[in-house]
Structure formats: C-alpha cells, structure tokens
C-alpha cells in the first residue's frame, strides 16, 4: 500500500520568511495530493491540493509542487505570519484507494 | 464555515456505556468517512461509506459500529470501549463515491471522546 513520508517534523521560521515542507510517496499510481492545516483543538482544514496532471499550483502565499518522477511533493508558504503556526499534514491517494497521511509538521512562526 | 457537522463535540463515557456519534453533511457528497486522531498524530482511517454502502473497514474492532442511514448522515455506534479508544473522532465527506480522481475531503470539527 501507499506510504507517505513527511519532513521535517518540526519547523521554526521568523515571521516574513518562507517555509517549505516536503513529502515523498511510494505508490506511483497515486494521483491526488492534498495538504491540510490543523490548528490546536480544531479540525484538519484543506488548504491546497494538486492532481498528478499538474506540476505546480499556487493560491496567494501558498504553493504546492509535484515531481511525479521522483515521487515527491512540497508545500511552500511565503511571507509567513504568526497565524500560519499549526500542524500541516500532506496526504496522497490513488484511483480507488483512501487518503494516506504523512505524520505531520509542526510549524512555528516566530514574531 | 464547517459544512460537516458532528455531534456531540465532547463525550465522556464509561467502558460499559453505549453511545453514538453523529455526522451530517448537506453538500450532496456521496462518500463519508470516519477517522480517529490521537494527539500529535495524523488522522487514522476507520471506515469509508460510498453511496451509503460500507466500502472500507480498516480492521476496526467490533466495539465500533458504523451506520449510514442516508446520503447525508453517518453514525458511529460505540459499545464497551477501552481507555485507549479516547481520541478525537473526525467525520469527513467528499464528492463522488470516494474513488476516481481525487476529490477534496472536508472534515467536521470532531467529537472529543474520553473513556473512563
């Protein structure tokens, strides 16, 4: 089955700097890659997703890149703000398989 | 702006109690999910319903019993739980039947369950 590795497990950045979180997946048939943000005590919230027919997607300060050959995808947050502090989960799924989550990255943005 | 509604938000129960968790969505989604999440861990899939039929059971103990009465509702019946079952239980839904090109899954706020 699918296995998703996520790095780093914790990340601290200064406000205004960029943050990058990386994930690798094992199943070459995976075709959908969402990213979730989970603040303490709250639900996972979908922040951006990408499908296997696209290499990059941007939404304001957030971008995701996908390298199908290397089987890795990354989340980029620019101009970080304190409210970006949360746990971020990447995930991957195939045509008829459920989402498999990475173990999460705890991002701290220091003001 | 949560479109997946879960009740109750908190539940404390003894090991001999029977209780139910409820989930509702009105987005017309045809796939619904139950996840269990322990602190500092990712959500862990328990069950998937596709077009109101159970399509995935991730080897969940029988003390957890899911039910999908209609396309908008999903229940999780609990009986004889153990202390290690204490966790946040999340419901999610997505368009289609949970298969095919990936559709976004939207989570509810969860039920925080404590087993005494």
Interface residues (C-beta under 8 A of the other chain):
Chain A: X31 X32 X33 X34 X36 X42 X43 X44 X45 X46 X49 X51 X87 X89 X93 X95 X96 X98 X99 X101 X102 X103 X104
Chain B: X2 X33 X40 X41 X42 X43 X45 X48 X56 X90 X98 X99 X100 X101 X102 X103 X104 X105 X106 X107 X108 X109 X110
